[in-house]
Amino acid sequence: MPDLMIKLTADWARRIAQPGRHPPAELAKVLDTFKATLGPPTGTDGETSRYCRVEAADPEHLTALQRSLERLDGVEAAYVKPADEAP
């Protein structure tokens, strides 16, 4: 199954990385609309701490979710990473 990844601005990444913090309202609204969840940052420092996986409830809406996320000011990039294939 392909993964939807997003790269957040440094400000948004700091906001979601803090314990007990919630995603910015704009991001939360898009996630709620698509019944998606935001995973933790892929790393703990530097550039990797700005990347997160987004889990979509309905994989058929992955492209629409990606496009909605790309429009947010705090999202620098949103892309669908193809599923790993066996050789």
MOWOLIN-V164403 format. One record per run of one state. SS is the DSSP state (h for helix, s for strand, l for the rest). FROM is the first residue (numbers start at 0). TO is the last residue. Records with the same first field share a line. If there is no record, write none. Layout:
# MOWOLIN-V164403
SS: FROM-TO + FROM-TO
This chain:
# MOWOLIN-V164403
l: 0-1 + 8-8 + 17-23 + 33-35 + 41-44 + 55-57 + 70-73 + 81-86
s: 2-7 + 36-40 + 50-54 + 74-80
h: 9-16 + 24-32 + 45-49 + 58-69
